[in-house]
Amino acid sequence: MRRRHLLVLGLGAELAQTATARESARARLVFPRDAGAHPDFRTEWWYVTGYTRSADGQAELGFQITFFRSRVDATQGMRSGLAAKQLIFAHAAVTDVKAGKLWHDQRIARWSQDAPGVNPADTAHASVTDTQITLKDWSLKQDGQNLLAQIRAENFTLNLQLRSSQEVLLQGEQGWSRKGPQPEQASYYYSLPQLLAQGEIVLRGKRFGLDSQSKAWLDHEWSRELLHPLAVGWDWIGINLFDGSALTAFQLRDKQGAALWDGGSFRSGKGATFIFSRGEVLFKPVRYWKSALSQASYPVEWTVRTPADYYTVKALVDNQELDSRSSTGAIYWEGLSEVWDSNQQRVGRGYLEMTGYASPLKL
């Protein structure tokens, strides 16, 4: 019986690895379908970041919009149309560099199933055929060549049009991005860097039009299992370099701060793409900032070693911590940053994200 039990366990592990290998082999993403939602997967997000100097030169602003989809395993067998089988969360933030302040808001709702008695204004929806996400009065939608983002938050409004200037960047192995030592610790992952941003931001009643140099970045990622059991969080950068290049780098950390996994990519302005292998990216903290809210200490300046170059990443505002305990339950740091190369030349601007510093991250 013990021998049979071991054989069954071995067969189960082999089948799981085979399924993961098949999924990896299918990681040839097809658009526009894969720009839409993947409700059979446990976790998914669409993540937009960007920066602008207002057209009148009076403000320097960063903006961030994230829509999350979470599959609720415990409710999948329920027949009721009221069952919350999928939840959609959203976070949005604006960083005012000159004021040194971050404004943040959040939403949460069930994925609408058109059930009787459910108010559509209290629900959300995500198309499975293209990027068409709505959550109450927030939305991110594909419209021809543009992505349109509309966010009406308590202290700010975002009306943005984002147009691609480059091809889709497939992260990892043609869109299959490893996130840990086990084959199943991976995600489907693509980016749209160097998006041309137009529109306006209204911040506490003051209207700012985006200038012609405004840029944005989109990440779309979905997975069945993402984090290694020992991982407490990650550090990530997505940087639009001024020469048209795009830099991605990340590490997943354990509770001692050691890297469990790392990776990323570099695509030159001419389109040559280099995918980083494990061990080629190193995050070294340089300066910390301590949050009065969470008491967490965040590295707000890093040296990031990649095969492309050694970079210095500096937050433009130290306090860009987001408290999302009323939606996703996490406190994390996500903010506008600038990047210098090894020659101490300022070469880019984008976003730095740090999770798991206030408490271990749970997806």
Secondary structure as GFF3:
##gff-version 3
##sequence-region A 1 363
A	DSSP	alpha_helix	2	25	.	.	.	ID=ss1
A	DSSP	three_ten_helix	33	35	.	.	.	ID=ss2
A	DSSP	beta_strand	43	53	.	.	.	ID=ss3
A	DSSP	beta_strand	60	71	.	.	.	ID=ss4
A	DSSP	three_ten_helix	73	75	.	.	.	ID=ss5
A	DSSP	beta_strand	86	96	.	.	.	ID=ss6
A	DSSP	beta_strand	101	111	.	.	.	ID=ss7
A	DSSP	three_ten_helix	120	122	.	.	.	ID=ss8
A	DSSP	beta_strand	123	126	.	.	.	ID=ss9
A	DSSP	beta_strand	132	135	.	.	.	ID=ss10
A	DSSP	beta_strand	138	143	.	.	.	ID=ss11
A	DSSP	beta_strand	146	152	.	.	.	ID=ss12
A	DSSP	beta_strand	156	163	.	.	.	ID=ss13
A	DSSP	beta_strand	169	170	.	.	.	ID=ss14
A	DSSP	beta_strand	176	178	.	.	.	ID=ss15
A	DSSP	beta_strand	186	203	.	.	.	ID=ss16
A	DSSP	beta_strand	206	209	.	.	.	ID=ss17
A	DSSP	beta_strand	215	225	.	.	.	ID=ss18
A	DSSP	beta_strand	233	241	.	.	.	ID=ss19
A	DSSP	beta_strand	246	253	.	.	.	ID=ss20
A	DSSP	beta_strand	259	267	.	.	.	ID=ss21
A	DSSP	beta_strand	273	276	.	.	.	ID=ss22
A	DSSP	beta_strand	282	290	.	.	.	ID=ss23
A	DSSP	beta_strand	297	305	.	.	.	ID=ss24
A	DSSP	beta_strand	310	315	.	.	.	ID=ss25
A	DSSP	beta_strand	321	324	.	.	.	ID=ss26
A	DSSP	beta_strand	330	340	.	.	.	ID=ss27
A	DSSP	beta_strand	346	354	.	.	.	ID=ss28
###
